[in-house]
Amino acid sequence: MAAEPVHFLIPVYLEQRDALARFLRARLGSDSDIEDLLQDLYLKIVSLDPDYAVAEPRAFLYRLASNLLLDRARSVRRSQARDTAWRQVAHHTDGTDDVADSPAADTAVMDRQALHTLLQTLETLPERTRNIFRMHKFDGLSYAEVATTVGISRSAVEKHMMQALRALSRVRGS
Amino acid sequence: MTDASVHDQALRWFAALRDDGAEEGAWLAFRDWLEADPEHARQYDALERLWLDLEEGAGAPGIVAPGPAARRRLPVRRVSATRRLAPTFAIAASLVLAAGLWINLSARPQTFVTTDAARVVVLKDGSSVHLNRHSRMSVAMTAGQRAVTLDEGEAAFDVVHRPDRPFVVSSGQRSVRVLGTAFDVLSHKGRYRVAVQRGSVDVDTGPDDAGSRLTAGQAIERVGEARPVHSSLSPDEALAWTQGTLIYRNASLSTVADDLSRYLDKPVIVGDPAKRVMFTGVLQVGDEATMARQLEDLLPIRVSRSSTEVRLTLRGQD
């Protein structure tokens, strides 16, 4: 071997860094954390398998950034859920320092009832829409895979997903 | 529910962007939508919360971030380095080994081709090459010489100093010879340019050129067989592309068009009156729509795009 390649997404990342920063800023509505997120994104790229080929590198980076935001939101919830559980176990409610140190804790963590309502709503959807939503959301199939499995187009999958999301957001009154 | 239509738009975006196949253009349009009104991001975030709510308690698997573990069969379009070239190339490479008692038989030239993404290659001697989009380069490392051929496109080199093994970059009849330095070479449709960031290089721009030596901050450019033009530029300017920007100081629109055609891999035609437009400014490298929009914002020109070409005309002169 005369040469060894560096992960091919790195130069694409460097080239697109400003554009990605602008995307993150638009999502977050502020400048805070953007440098951190870009750093996380870089680390994520470096940890990818170098043979992992991507058809559309720039679109892929946006997807990666978007997933990073989702992961971040997910871990915030988990820590809030842990805090809530801890407080309940420790009956740690006599001191005032317990109040409002994480104001969103009780709203971020869903109570059982609300979750139940949400899952019930899924049951009310047309069977095909429900199956498509399940495959993508809970079985981790991509739109292309769902489309092949069900025998419809990718844009039809997107429409079903939208209908399911619309019904779910309606009961949640978001 | 605040505004039903904004909520609807958010639903549309959320559903569209869950698709792995969403293109860069869709992401950019989504970004524009978010920037248009803070309420848009709020509505979108609400859907993201809903998305995460569904994972609570049910032990539902999280969404797998794209990665090697993901069970995905993306259409694979690899930027490959595996083109084994005809033996004639090996012979050509060994010709430069005039004094080489040691013909390193393992030094088969390796070829690197990029399409719509740049790529960094680290050579065996530790030198690195940042290959721009739509470029083609082959590398042959031998005991006496480090030979690189840039057939087409642009590359920024950072060469490890080895006095005993000159590093030569050739493009057709033109060549750059260095011992160790950082510089940029562009070879596209008869246009040839070398710009030096660090150290010095010896450049031969082909027929009727006795060759010249460039040091940091100097550049030479030659179009076809016209006389080579020397210029000076800040050392980082020619390498700005590696960070996603293209910097122009009083450049003709033809020069900008030539760069654009390399990035978009299609002809970019400049209408006659528009040829007189000079440009000083910075362009962000992106997809076709992004770059076209910037040009229209910065210059008095209109960009018309089709699948086969891009046309730049003076505004009001269509």
Contacts between the chains, C-beta under 8 A, distances in Angstrom:
chain1	res1	chain2	res2	distance
A	1	B	110	7.8
A	1	B	124	7.4
A	2	B	107	6.5
A	2	B	108	7.6
A	2	B	109	7.8
A	2	B	110	4.9
A	2	B	123	6.8
A	2	B	124	5.6
A	2	B	139	5.4
A	2	B	140	7.0
A	2	B	141	4.8
A	3	B	81	7.0
A	3	B	110	5.8
A	3	B	112	7.7
A	3	B	121	5.1
A	3	B	122	6.6
A	3	B	123	4.9
A	3	B	124	6.3
A	3	B	139	5.6
A	3	B	141	8.0
A	4	B	121	7.7
A	4	B	122	5.6
A	4	B	124	7.9
A	5	B	81	6.4
A	5	B	112	7.8
A	5	B	119	6.9
A	5	B	120	7.4
A	5	B	121	5.5
A	5	B	122	7.4
A	6	B	119	7.8
A	6	B	120	4.2
A	6	B	121	7.1
A	6	B	122	5.9
A	6	B	128	7.8
A	8	B	79	5.7
A	8	B	117	6.5
A	8	B	119	4.7
A	8	B	120	7.7
A	9	B	117	7.8
A	10	B	120	6.1
A	11	B	117	7.3
A	11	B	118	4.0
A	11	B	119	5.8
A	11	B	120	5.2
A	11	B	130	6.0
A	11	B	242	6.9
A	12	B	117	4.7
A	12	B	118	6.3
A	14	B	242	6.4
A	14	B	243	5.7
A	14	B	244	6.5
A	15	B	118	6.1
A	15	B	241	7.7
A	15	B	242	7.4
A	15	B	243	7.0
A	15	B	244	3.6
A	15	B	285	5.4
A	16	B	244	6.1
A	16	B	285	8.0
A	16	B	286	7.5
A	17	B	243	7.4
A	17	B	244	6.4
A	18	B	244	6.2
A	18	B	245	7.8
A	18	B	284	6.3
A	19	B	28	8.0
A	19	B	244	7.4
A	19	B	284	6.7
A	19	B	286	6.1
A	19	B	290	7.8
A	22	B	31	6.6
A	23	B	27	6.9
A	23	B	31	4.9
A	26	B	31	4.8
A	26	B	34	3.9
A	26	B	35	5.0
A	26	B	41	7.0
A	27	B	34	6.4
A	27	B	41	6.4
A	27	B	44	7.8
A	28	B	41	7.9
A	29	B	38	5.9
A	29	B	41	5.3
A	44	B	65	7.4
A	44	B	67	7.8
A	47	B	67	7.8
A	48	B	67	5.9
A	48	B	68	6.3
A	49	B	67	7.5
A	49	B	68	3.6
A	52	B	67	7.1
A	52	B	68	5.0
A	53	B	74	6.9
A	53	B	76	4.3
A	53	B	77	6.8
A	53	B	78	4.7
A	54	B	74	6.4
A	55	B	74	5.5
A	55	B	75	4.7
A	55	B	76	7.1
A	55	B	77	5.2
A	56	B	23	6.4
A	56	B	24	6.5
A	57	B	116	7.5
A	57	B	117	4.2
A	58	B	24	4.4
A	58	B	117	7.3
A	58	B	286	7.6
A	58	B	287	6.8
A	59	B	22	6.2
A	59	B	23	5.2
A	59	B	24	4.4
A	59	B	26	7.6
A	59	B	27	6.2
A	60	B	66	6.8
A	62	B	22	7.9
A	62	B	24	6.9
A	62	B	27	3.9
A	63	B	17	8.0
A	63	B	20	6.9
A	63	B	22	7.2
A	63	B	27	8.0
A	63	B	66	6.1
A	64	B	65	7.0
A	64	B	66	6.5
A	66	B	17	6.7
A	67	B	63	7.0
A	67	B	65	4.4
A	67	B	66	7.1
A	68	B	65	7.7
A	69	B	48	7.8
A	70	B	48	6.6
A	70	B	51	7.6
A	70	B	52	7.5
A	70	B	63	6.6
A	71	B	65	6.8
A	73	B	48	6.4
A	73	B	49	7.5
A	73	B	52	6.0
A	74	B	52	5.9
A	74	B	55	7.5
A	74	B	62	6.6
A	77	B	52	6.3
A	109	B	56	7.6
A	110	B	53	5.1
A	110	B	56	4.9
A	110	B	57	7.7
A	112	B	57	7.1
A	114	B	53	7.4
A	115	B	53	6.7
A	115	B	56	5.4
A	115	B	57	5.6
A	115	B	58	7.5
A	118	B	50	7.9
A	118	B	53	6.2
A	118	B	54	6.4
A	119	B	54	7.8
A	119	B	58	7.1
A	136	B	18	6.8
A	137	B	51	7.8
A	137	B	54	6.4
A	137	B	60	7.3
A	138	B	58	7.8
A	138	B	60	5.0
A	138	B	61	6.8
A	139	B	61	7.8
A	140	B	61	5.8
A	140	B	63	6.9
A	140	B	64	5.4
A	140	B	71	7.4
A	142	B	19	7.5
A	142	B	20	4.7
A	142	B	72	6.1
A	143	B	18	6.9
A	143	B	19	4.2
A	143	B	20	6.5
A	143	B	21	6.6
A	144	B	19	7.9
A	144	B	20	6.7
A	144	B	21	6.4
A	145	B	73	8.0
A	154	B	19	6.4
A	154	B	21	6.4
A	157	B	19	7.7
A	158	B	15	5.1
A	158	B	16	5.9
A	158	B	18	7.8
A	158	B	19	6.2
A	159	B	15	7.6
A	161	B	15	4.4
A	161	B	18	6.3
A	162	B	11	5.3
A	162	B	12	6.4
A	162	B	14	7.8
A	162	B	15	3.9
A	165	B	11	5.5
A	165	B	14	6.3
A	165	B	15	6.2
A	165	B	47	6.5
A	165	B	50	7.2
A	166	B	11	5.6
A	168	B	50	5.9
A	168	B	54	7.7
A	169	B	7	7.3
A	169	B	11	7.2
A	169	B	46	7.2
A	169	B	47	6.5
A	169	B	50	5.7
A	172	B	50	6.0
A	172	B	53	7.6
A	173	B	1	7.0
A	174	B	1	7.4
A	174	B	7	7.8
A	174	B	46	4.2
A	174	B	47	7.3
A	174	B	49	7.6
A	174	B	50	6.3
